[in-house]
Amino acid sequence: MTTHVGIDVGGTFTDAVAVRDGVPFRAKAFSTKDVTTGILAALDVLSERLDLTTTTLLPTVERFVLGNTIVTNAVDEQKYSKVALIVTKGFRDTLRIARSARTNERDPHAMAPAAEIVRRDMILELDERIDSVGQVLTPLQDEELADVVQQAVNAGAEAIAVCLLWSFRNPVHEQAVGAFLAENHPGIPFSLSSSLTPVYREYERTVTTVLDAAVKPLVADHFAQLADRLREDGLQVPVQIMQVHGGFLSVQETSKAPISMFNSGPVGGVTGAKILGQTLQRSRILTADMGGTSLDAAAIVDGELRLLPRAEVGGFPTSLTAVDIETIGAGGGSLAWVDGRGLLRVGPHSAGSNPGPACYSNGGSRPAVTDAAVVLGLIDPDYYLGGSVSLDQTLAEKSLIEHVGIELGLSAAEAAQGVYRLATSQMSNALRRITVNRGHDPREFTLVAFGGACGLFAAPLAREAGVREIVVPRSAAVFSAYGLMHADSVFSSVKTTPWSVDMPASALEAEFAELEATAQQWFDAEGTPQERREVYREADVKFAGQIFEVTTHLDDGEFDEEAKPRLREAFVRDYEKEFGAGTAWTEVDIVVVNVRVRAVGRSEIQVSTTNDGTGQKVAPTRERTILEPNAASPCVVNAYRGFTSTENVRGPLIIEEPDTTIYIPRDATVRVIDTGDLLITLDDCSAPEAIVAELELEGASA
């Protein structure tokens, strides 16, 4: 039997999906701090669904893909290893100077310095210098290098980051530091900027290198334990890990640059939504992934993910290329509270899986979004996770009254309505930022809503954001894990190569050829068959005199003199796609800053049936009393388990899956489509007036 497994480790739950000879099976378990325990628990549940044990399942697995939050959580919570940073003499304060502007605040009194990634006393200088064309001006002295490294070791450095000036033009000094560390201090992990991100912009390169070094000890411990345990239990194939750019790499490759795992799990969901959009012939997709701790939103335009060439990680600009995902602290475990102004707030703090929301009866006393859903009757306390976990509605009501109701003069039900509405509003703002704020009309998009909590909010969220059509995948609760299994292996190699159109095309071609040779070496190391290899050329281009650049895709084949005007045409097209029609500075020459090669090893995807593999029996329709979030009085609705209608059914109603619940309001209909997923349609397709006004303003500006 052919079995593929995808695991997504979230902040609250660890999701597992297996496709076995085309039949999908899914499972959930609570996440744990050591990660491995939660993964094994999810695998145990998954094995039970297959009438197997973990030790009999793993030997049959031919592909094992993992998305995780180890790096994301470390960055978000600023829980780094103790890092020493080695820089060129005179550049000790690069991180503190940053890009000068500290926040978006206009009030200088409200500005604050950037968060500290590495302490200043752990930043050490080397008296060496390479110039902008790669010539050595001041040679590196071995004695000084040994002294500086010893200072870092004596200070208790758990990892070392090395970012020397102009090392991307000539890495010889950084490579010497790396060789010295490997030989004399093999137990201390290190990151070299010339290997990790050989591009210009000193600040972003330094940030990326320091973050990578800061998470290396964490990742090494986690994956060493996980890999050992999975091998002991019979896994015979390598573990593949999702990366920030939308593809996966082996554990060995990932360990070289663990910062690339940032947002690893959410990228899997966006990948799955892209594939689903292709199946449904929808070229414009919005994704809303609401789990226990956050909502992750992304836009897929014309079937393509949006990649950011300078992704922001933990509030810092970096040199990483990443899938553009908007994240806010609004999940099922997000805590509700009243601030000092007497205003209701939801998030960003989360109850997590332990102690969890108050209704978990696990010691948590503060109300979360899940508590509000229980009080409103949207979640059946006796059918949470298919009945495997019982929720306590009394504790949910008590927490809402004590922490929200008393301060605001509200009943438990009114407080629950307020929490629900505020969470919906916050999430709709995230969708507007990736549509309206970028000049897209949300009415042209289909919302793919997934994650364990999103079904409760999908329809109201879509209405507020101006979207009419919603698809809730049948595997919504574990959709990110599903997407992980369908991702391709991706390798990206980039190099700063200043080039202008008055220079020979052969100079740029030589740089691309060098990167492509590296890509082919990677294909060989991964064992990717020739027929599944694809290589794409990209260039970061700007108009002469501009500071930042736009990534442009080049035509296939050799870059020659005849390709120069085509490069300019492609850049102008991409520029105006990003900033609006007529914004291109067409009378000015263009400049290439970086060249990049993306190597893609296409995956062999198992086509799955619509069978959810949970063994759930179709139950007759039941009636349940709920308090609609926007209504003043309770109402009786139908609650379905095993909803199968291919005809539109009007809300209000509740659809209960073993691992998620979907709420259909009274202004919407729902039906099952050919893929087995749920299609929700809102009655009124018009966007809210505020959104229309913003779109008109965007058009006038363009």
C-alpha positions in Angstrom: 0.0 0.0 0.0 1.2 3.6 -0.8 0.9 5.9 2.2 1.8 9.6 2.4 1.7 11.4 5.8 1.6 15.1 6.6 2.0 16.5 10.1 1.3 20.2 11.0 2.3 21.2 14.6 0.3 24.2 15.7 0.3 26.2 18.9 -2.7 24.3 20.3 -3.2 21.1 18.2 -1.0 18.8 16.1 -2.8 17.7 13.0 -2.1 14.6 11.0 -3.3 13.4 7.6 -2.6 10.2 5.8 -3.5 9.3 2.2 -3.4 5.6 1.8 -4.1 4.3 -1.7 -6.1 7.4 -2.4 -8.2 7.4 0.7 -7.6 10.3 3.2 -7.6 9.8 7.0 -7.1 12.6 9.6 -6.5 13.0 13.2 -5.7 15.7 15.9 -3.9 15.7 19.2 -2.9 18.4 21.6 0.5 20.0 20.9 3.2 19.6 23.5 6.3 21.8 24.3 8.7 19.1 23.3 6.9 18.8 19.9 7.8 15.1 19.5 5.3 13.9 22.1 2.5 15.8 20.3 3.5 14.4 16.9 3.6 10.8 18.3 0.2 11.3 19.9 -1.3 12.5 16.6 0.3 9.5 14.8 -1.3 7.2 17.4 -4.8 8.6 16.7 -4.1 8.4 12.9 -3.0 4.8 13.2 -6.2 3.9 15.1 -8.2 5.4 12.2 -6.3 3.0 9.9 -6.8 0.0 12.3 -3.0 -0.1 12.8 -0.5 0.9 15.4 2.2 3.5 14.8 4.9 0.9 14.6 3.0 -0.9 11.8 2.0 2.3 10.0 5.4 4.0 9.8 7.2 1.2 7.8 4.6 1.6 5.1 5.0 5.4 4.7 6.7 6.5 1.5 6.5 10.2 2.2 6.6 12.0 5.5 6.2 15.8 5.4 6.3 18.1 8.5 5.2 21.7 9.1 5.9 23.1 12.5 5.9 26.1 14.8 9.3 25.6 16.6 11.0 28.5 14.8 7.8 30.6 14.5 7.1 30.4 18.3 10.7 31.1 19.2 10.7 34.3 17.1 7.2 35.4 18.2 8.0 34.8 21.9 11.6 36.1 21.4 12.9 32.9 23.2 16.3 32.6 21.5 19.5 30.8 22.3 22.3 33.0 23.5 24.0 34.3 20.4 27.4 36.0 19.7 27.7 38.1 16.6 31.0 38.6 14.9 31.2 41.7 12.6 33.8 43.8 10.8 35.5 46.4 13.0 33.5 49.6 13.1 30.1 47.9 12.4 29.2 46.8 15.9 26.0 48.9 15.9 24.4 47.8 12.6 21.5 46.1 14.5 20.9 49.1 16.7 21.0 51.7 13.9 18.7 49.4 11.8 16.7 51.4 9.2 16.4 54.4 11.5 12.6 54.5 11.7 11.5 52.5 14.7 7.7 52.3 14.3 4.9 53.7 12.1 4.1 56.2 14.9 4.4 59.9 13.8 4.9 61.0 17.4 8.7 60.7 18.2 7.9 60.2 21.8 6.0 57.0 21.0 8.9 55.6 19.0 10.9 52.7 20.6 14.1 50.9 19.6 13.9 47.6 17.8 13.7 44.6 20.1 17.1 43.1 21.0 18.0 39.9 19.2 21.6 39.8 20.5 23.1 41.7 23.4 25.5 44.4 22.5 28.2 42.9 24.7 27.9 39.7 22.7 28.7 41.6 19.4 32.4 41.2 18.7 34.6 42.9 16.1 37.2 41.5 13.7 39.8 43.9 12.2 39.4 42.7 8.6 38.0 44.4 5.5 36.9 43.5 2.0 35.8 46.2 -0.4 32.7 46.5 -2.6 34.2 44.6 -5.5 35.5 41.8 -3.3 39.2 42.8 -2.9 40.8 42.1 0.5 41.9 45.4 2.0 42.7 44.2 5.5 43.6 40.5 5.8 42.1 38.4 8.6 44.7 37.6 11.3 44.5 34.1 12.8 45.5 35.2 16.2 42.9 37.8 16.5 40.2 35.4 15.1 41.1 32.9 17.9 40.9 35.6 20.5 37.5 36.9 19.3 36.0 33.4 19.2 37.3 32.6 22.7 35.6 35.8 24.0 32.3 34.5 22.6 32.9 31.1 24.1 33.8 32.6 27.5 30.6 34.7 27.4 28.5 31.6 27.1 27.6 31.7 23.5 25.3 28.9 22.5 25.6 29.8 18.8 27.6 32.2 16.7 26.5 34.4 13.8 29.1 35.8 11.4 28.3 38.8 9.2 31.3 40.6 7.7 31.2 43.6 5.4 30.9 42.7 1.7 31.2 39.0 2.4 28.6 38.3 -0.3 31.2 39.7 -2.8 34.0 37.7 -1.4 33.3 35.1 1.3 36.9 34.2 2.0 37.0 35.7 5.5 33.7 34.3 6.7 34.7 30.9 5.4 37.9 31.1 7.4 35.9 31.9 10.6 33.6 29.0 9.8 36.5 26.6 9.3 38.1 27.7 12.6 34.8 27.2 14.5 34.2 23.8 12.9 37.7 22.6 13.8 38.1 24.1 17.3 34.5 24.4 18.6 32.5 21.7 16.9 29.8 21.7 19.6 28.8 25.3 18.8 26.5 25.8 15.8 27.2 28.9 13.6 25.7 30.7 10.7 27.7 32.5 7.9 25.8 35.3 6.1 27.7 34.5 2.9 26.3 31.0 2.9 22.9 31.8 4.3 21.9 34.9 2.4 24.7 36.3 0.1 22.9 39.5 -0.9 23.5 43.2 -0.2 21.8 45.3 2.5 23.9 44.9 5.6 21.1 45.3 8.1 18.7 42.7 6.6 21.6 40.2 6.1 22.7 40.6 9.7 19.2 40.2 11.1 18.7 37.0 9.0 22.0 35.5 10.1 21.5 36.3 13.8 18.0 34.8 13.8 19.2 31.7 12.0 22.0 31.2 14.6 19.6 32.0 17.5 17.2 29.1 16.6 19.8 26.5 15.5 20.3 24.9 19.0 16.5 24.7 19.4 16.0 23.0 16.1 18.9 20.6 16.5 17.5 19.3 19.7 13.9 18.9 18.5 14.7 17.2 15.2 17.4 15.0 16.6 14.9 13.6 19.1 12.1 13.4 16.5 14.1 11.7 13.8 15.6 9.1 16.3 12.1 8.3 17.7 10.5 7.9 14.3 13.3 5.7 13.0 12.9 3.5 16.2 9.2 3.2 15.4 9.9 2.0 11.8 10.0 5.1 9.6 12.3 4.3 6.7 12.0 7.5 4.6 13.5 10.9 5.4 11.4 13.6 7.1 10.8 16.5 4.8 10.1 19.9 6.3 8.1 22.8 4.8 10.0 26.1 4.2 9.0 29.7 4.3 9.2 30.0 0.5 6.5 27.3 -0.1 8.5 24.2 -0.8 10.1 21.6 1.4 13.6 20.5 2.1 15.2 17.5 3.9 16.0 17.6 7.6 19.7 17.8 6.6 19.2 20.8 4.4 16.9 22.5 6.9 19.4 22.2 9.7 21.8 24.4 7.6 19.3 27.3 7.6 16.5 26.6 10.2 15.2 30.2 10.0 13.7 29.2 6.7 11.1 27.1 8.7 9.4 30.3 9.9 5.7 30.0 9.2 6.3 26.4 8.1 2.8 25.2 9.0 0.7 28.1 7.5 2.5 27.8 4.2 1.2 24.2 3.9 -2.4 25.5 4.2 -1.8 28.1 1.5 -0.3 25.4 -0.8 -3.4 23.2 -0.2 -5.7 26.2 -1.0 -3.8 26.8 -4.3 -4.3 23.2 -5.4 -8.0 23.3 -4.3 -8.5 26.5 -6.3 -7.0 24.9 -9.4 -9.4 22.0 -9.0 -12.4 24.3 -8.6 -11.2 26.5 -11.4 -11.0 29.6 -9.2 -8.0 31.8 -10.1 -8.5 34.2 -7.1 -8.4 32.7 -3.7 -8.3 34.1 -0.2 -7.2 31.8 2.6 -8.2 32.1 6.2 -6.5 29.6 8.5 -7.9 29.9 12.1 -6.4 27.5 14.6 -6.0 27.8 18.3 -3.6 30.7 18.5 -3.8 32.8 15.3 -5.5 33.5 12.0 -3.2 33.3 9.0 -4.5 34.9 5.8 -3.1 34.9 2.2 -4.1 35.9 -1.3 -3.6 33.7 -4.4 -4.0 35.8 -7.5 -4.2 34.3 -11.0 -3.3 30.9 -9.4 0.1 32.2 -8.0 1.2 32.6 -4.4 2.6 36.1 -3.6 6.3 35.9 -2.6 8.0 38.6 -0.6 11.7 39.1 -1.5 12.4 40.8 1.9 10.1 39.0 4.3 9.4 40.3 7.8 10.2 37.9 10.6 9.2 38.7 14.1 8.9 42.4 13.2 12.4 42.5 11.6 13.1 42.9 7.8 15.1 40.0 6.6 16.7 38.8 3.3 14.4 35.8 3.2 12.0 35.1 0.3 8.7 34.0 1.8 5.1 33.3 1.0 3.2 36.5 1.9 1.0 35.5 4.9 -0.8 38.0 7.1 -1.0 36.8 10.7 -3.0 38.1 13.7 -3.5 36.8 17.2 -7.1 35.6 16.7 -7.6 31.9 17.2 -9.9 29.6 19.2 -7.6 30.0 22.2 -7.2 33.8 22.0 -8.0 35.4 25.3 -10.7 38.1 25.8 -9.9 40.9 28.1 -10.8 44.5 29.0 -8.0 47.1 28.7 -7.4 50.1 30.8 -9.7 52.3 28.7 -12.6 49.9 29.4 -12.6 48.5 25.9 -13.1 44.8 25.0 -10.0 43.2 23.4 -9.4 39.7 21.9 -5.8 38.4 21.6 -3.0 38.4 20.9 -2.3 36.2 23.9 -3.6 32.7 23.8 -4.6 30.0 26.3 -2.8 27.4 24.2 -3.5 23.8 24.7 -2.4 23.9 28.4 -4.3 25.1 30.4 -6.5 26.1 27.4 -9.8 28.0 27.5 -11.8 27.9 30.7 -14.2 25.4 29.3 -11.4 22.8 29.0 -11.6 22.3 32.8 -7.8 22.2 32.9 -7.1 25.1 35.2 -7.6 28.0 32.8 -9.8 30.7 34.2 -9.6 33.4 31.5 -12.1 33.4 28.7 -11.1 32.6 25.2 -12.9 32.7 21.8 -13.8 29.0 22.3 -15.5 29.8 25.5 -17.6 32.4 23.7 -18.6 29.9 21.0 -19.7 27.4 23.7 -21.8 30.0 25.5 -23.5 31.0 22.2 -24.3 27.3 21.6 -22.2 27.2 18.3 -20.1 24.4 19.8 -21.7 21.3 21.3 -19.8 20.7 24.6 -20.4 17.0 24.3 -19.1 16.7 20.7 -15.8 18.6 20.9 -13.2 16.7 18.8 -15.9 14.2 18.0 -16.8 13.7 21.7 -13.3 12.8 22.8 -13.1 16.0 24.9 -16.0 17.3 27.0 -16.3 21.0 27.5 -17.8 22.8 30.6 -20.2 25.5 29.6 -20.6 26.6 33.2 -16.9 27.4 33.4 -17.1 29.2 30.1 -19.9 31.4 31.4 -18.2 32.1 34.7 -15.0 33.2 33.0 -16.8 35.6 30.6 -18.7 37.2 33.5 -15.7 37.6 35.7 -13.3 38.9 33.2 -15.6 40.7 30.7 -19.2 40.9 32.0 -18.6 42.6 35.3 -16.3 45.3 33.9 -18.6 46.1 31.0 -22.0 45.4 32.6 -22.8 42.5 30.4 -24.3 39.1 30.8 -22.3 36.0 29.8 -24.3 35.7 26.6 -23.8 39.4 25.7 -20.1 39.2 26.5 -19.8 36.1 24.3 -21.5 38.0 21.4 -19.1 40.8 21.9 -16.1 38.5 21.8 -17.4 36.8 18.7 -18.1 40.0 16.8 -14.7 41.6 17.8 -12.8 38.5 16.7 -14.7 38.5 13.4 -13.9 42.2 12.8 -10.2 41.7 13.5 -10.0 38.8 11.1 -11.9 40.7 8.4 -9.4 43.5 8.7 -6.6 41.0 8.0 -8.4 40.0 4.7 -8.9 43.6 3.8 -5.2 44.3 4.2 -4.3 41.6 1.6 -7.1 42.6 -0.8 -8.4 46.2 -0.7 -5.1 47.6 0.6 -3.3 46.1 -2.4 -5.9 47.2 -5.0 -7.9 44.0 -5.2 -11.6 43.8 -5.2 -12.6 41.1 -2.6 -15.8 40.4 -4.5 -13.6 38.7 -7.1 -12.2 36.2 -4.6 -13.4 32.9 -3.2 -12.5 32.4 0.5 -11.1 29.0 1.4 -11.7 28.7 5.2 -9.8 26.1 7.2 -8.3 25.4 10.5 -10.2 23.9 13.5 -11.9 27.1 14.4 -12.5 28.9 11.1 -15.8 27.2 10.3 -17.5 29.0 13.1 -16.5 32.4 11.7 -16.1 31.8 7.9 -19.5 33.2 6.7 -19.6 36.4 8.9 -15.9 37.0 8.3 -16.4 36.8 4.5 -19.4 39.1 4.6 -17.5 41.8 6.6 -14.6 41.5 4.2 -16.8 41.8 1.1 -16.5 38.2 -0.1 -19.5 36.3 -1.3 -18.3 32.7 -1.9 -16.7 30.5 0.7 -15.4 26.9 0.4 -14.8 25.0 3.6 -12.8 21.8 2.8 -14.1 18.6 4.3 -10.7 18.2 5.9 -10.7 21.8 7.1 -9.4 21.0 10.6 -6.3 19.4 9.3 -6.1 21.2 5.9 -2.5 22.6 6.4 -1.3 19.1 7.0 -3.1 18.0 3.8 -1.4 20.9 1.9 2.0 19.8 3.2 1.7 16.4 1.5 1.1 18.2 -1.9 4.0 20.6 -1.7 7.0 20.4 -4.0 10.7 20.3 -3.0 12.2 23.8 -3.6 15.7 25.1 -3.5 16.5 28.8 -4.0 20.0 30.2 -4.7 20.5 33.9 -4.8 23.5 36.2 -5.5 24.0 40.0 -5.5 25.1 40.8 -9.1 24.9 44.5 -10.0 24.1 44.8 -13.7 22.6 47.4 -16.0 21.5 47.2 -19.6 24.6 48.9 -20.9 26.6 45.9 -19.7 27.0 42.7 -21.8 24.2 40.2 -21.5 26.8 37.4 -21.2 27.9 38.8 -17.8 24.4 38.2 -16.4 24.1 34.8 -18.2 27.3 33.7 -16.5 25.9 34.4 -13.0 22.7 32.5 -13.8 24.7 29.5 -15.2 26.7 29.4 -11.9 23.5 29.3 -9.8 21.9 26.7 -12.0 24.9 24.4 -11.6 24.4 24.6 -7.9 20.7 23.8 -8.3 21.5 20.7 -10.4 23.9 19.6 -7.6 21.0 19.9 -5.2 18.7 17.9 -7.5 21.3 15.2 -7.6 21.7 15.1 -3.8 17.9 14.9 -3.4 17.7 12.1 -6.0 15.1 14.0 -8.0 14.4 12.3 -11.4 15.1 14.4 -14.5 11.5 14.5 -15.6 10.4 16.1 -12.3 13.1 18.9 -12.3 12.1 22.5 -13.1 14.4 25.5 -12.9 13.2 29.1 -13.0 15.3 32.3 -13.3 14.4 35.5 -11.4 16.0 38.9 -11.0 15.5 41.6 -8.4 15.2 44.7 -10.6 14.7 48.4 -9.9 14.7 51.7 -11.8 18.0 53.6 -11.5 17.9 55.8 -8.5 15.3 53.7 -6.5 16.1 52.0 -3.2 14.1 48.8 -3.4 13.5 46.4 -6.2 10.8 44.1 -7.6 11.3 40.4 -8.4 10.8 39.7 -12.1 10.7 36.3 -13.8 12.9 35.8 -16.8 12.1 33.9 -20.0 13.4 30.4 -20.3 16.7 29.9 -22.2 20.0 31.8 -22.5 20.0 35.5 -21.6 21.4 37.2 -24.6 21.3 40.7 -26.1 17.9 40.1 -27.6 16.6 39.3 -24.1 17.4 42.7 -22.7 14.2 44.5 -23.9 12.1 41.5 -22.8 13.5 41.8 -19.3 12.6 45.5 -19.2 9.0 44.7 -20.5 8.6 42.0 -17.8 9.9 44.3 -15.1 7.5 47.1 -16.0 4.6 44.7 -16.1 5.5 43.3 -12.7 6.2 46.8 -11.3 2.8 48.1 -12.3 1.1 44.9 -11.1 2.6 45.6 -7.7 2.1 49.4 -7.5 -0.6 50.2 -10.0 -1.0 51.1 -13.7 1.0 54.0 -14.9 3.4 54.0 -11.9 6.4 52.7 -13.8 9.3 55.2 -14.4 9.6 54.2 -18.0 12.1 56.8 -19.1 14.7 55.6 -16.7 17.2 52.8 -17.1 16.7 49.6 -15.1 19.2 48.0 -12.8 19.5 44.3 -11.8 20.5 43.9 -8.1 20.2 40.2 -7.4 19.9 37.1 -9.6 18.1 34.1 -8.3 17.5 30.5 -9.4 14.5 28.5 -8.0 14.8 24.8 -8.5 11.5 22.9 -8.1 11.3 19.1 -7.7 7.7 18.3 -8.6 6.1 15.8 -6.1 4.1 12.7 -7.0 0.7 13.6 -5.6 -1.8 10.9 -4.5 -5.2 11.8 -5.7 -7.5 11.3 -2.7 -11.2 10.5 -2.6 -13.8 12.5 -0.6 -14.0 9.8 2.0 -12.8 11.5 5.2 -11.6 8.2 6.7 -13.0 9.0 10.2 -15.6 6.2 10.3 -18.2 8.8 11.1 -21.8 7.6 10.7 -24.5 9.9 9.3 -26.7 11.0 12.1 -30.2 12.3 11.6 -30.8 16.1 11.8 -31.1 17.3 15.4 -32.3 20.6 16.7 -30.2 22.9 18.9 -30.8 26.2 20.5 -28.1 28.9 19.7 -27.8 32.6 20.3 -26.9 34.1 16.9 -24.0 36.4 17.2 -25.9 39.3 15.7 -29.3 38.5 17.1 -30.8 39.5 20.4 -32.7 36.3 21.2 -32.1 32.6 21.0 -33.3 30.6 18.1 -33.6 26.9 17.3 -31.5 25.6 14.4 -30.9 22.3 12.7 -27.6 20.6 13.5 -26.2 18.1 11.0 -23.6 15.4 11.4 -22.5 14.0 8.1 -24.0 16.8 5.9 -24.4 15.4 2.4 -26.9 17.7 0.6 -26.0 18.7 -2.9 -28.9 21.1 -3.0 -28.6 24.5 -1.3 -29.8 24.5 2.3 -30.5 27.8 3.9 -29.2 28.9 7.3 -29.2 29.3 10.2 -27.8 25.9 10.8 -24.8 24.1 12.3 -22.7 21.4 10.6 -20.7 19.3 12.9 -17.6 17.4 11.8 -15.6 15.2 14.3 -12.9 17.9 14.4 -14.6 21.2 13.5 -17.9 22.9 13.5 -19.3 25.1 10.7 -21.9 27.9 11.4 -24.2 28.9 8.5 -26.0 32.2 9.3 -29.5 33.0 8.1 -28.3 35.1 5.1 -26.4 32.2 3.5 -26.9 28.8 1.9 -24.6 25.7 1.9 -24.3 22.6 -0.2 -21.8 19.8 -0.9 -19.9 20.2 -4.2 -18.2 17.6 -6.4 -15.0 17.6 -4.5 -16.9 16.7 -1.3 -16.2 20.1 0.2 -18.8 22.6 1.4 -19.7 25.6 -0.7 -21.3 28.5 1.3 -22.9 31.4 -0.7 -23.9 34.7 0.9 -27.2 36.3 -0.3 -25.9 39.7 -1.1 -22.7 39.9 -3.3 -22.2 43.7 -2.7 -19.2 44.8 -0.7 -19.6 47.0 2.4 -19.7 50.7 1.5 -16.4 51.3 3.2 -14.6 48.7 1.0 -16.1 50.2 -2.2 -14.9 53.6 -1.1 -11.4 52.3 -0.5 -11.3 50.6 -3.9 -12.4 53.8 -5.6 -9.7 55.7 -3.8 -7.1 53.1 -4.8 -8.2 53.5 -8.4 -8.0 57.3 -8.3 -4.5 57.1 -6.8 -3.3 54.8 -9.6 
